[in-house]
Amino acid sequence: MISELIFRVIFSALWLLFFTTVLWVRISSGKPSEKVPTGKTSWHERRLHVVAGALFAPLWFGGIFLYALFPTSIQFLSIPVPDWFRLIMAGIAFVGTLFALWGYRTLGKNWVHALDPSEFLKRKSETLVTGGAYRYVRNPIYLGMFTFVIALALVAANWLLLLPSLVVVTLVYMQIGNEEKMLIAKFGEQYRDYMNRTPRLIPKFRN
């Protein structure tokens, strides 16, 4: 049987890798230099962000903090899964991070923070990216992040991490539809054609 300390080290190291990746993306993407006038982001566009942040993010991050530093305080919420399954989930979480990073690198300077879609409409120079990770799914960054979050909650094998993770993933998934409407508004039939041939999240490996 593997010591719980090993899983905590793996858990903490993967979260550190994930946050380092996100920070690197935010810094390397820079700020747009070309803008056109637009209105402020509406409440409708931000409501999921507000709900997730106000209700579930504290619980989610609290579970991460408690498992990493004070695991005995939430041990009563443990999920009975075998060690081999938790190790596989650690590998899947790592792959999820790499896939999200691939999506970021494919976008390059076209990347815009997902929770501020109005920023995308301010830019003049975007092109529709359909290569790299975007050849397989329309939302590779989301797919990588969702995979990472759920898999890592299963590495911790604790309901305090898994249930909030599922809720946060569901709320963020609901945002994808709004972002795709934004992309249709910007690229029109070009994006509709891309939607017809490329799945939203689940890759279809076919000829």
Order of alpha helices (4+ residues) and beta strands (2+ residues): alpha-alpha-alpha-alpha-alpha-alpha-alpha-alpha
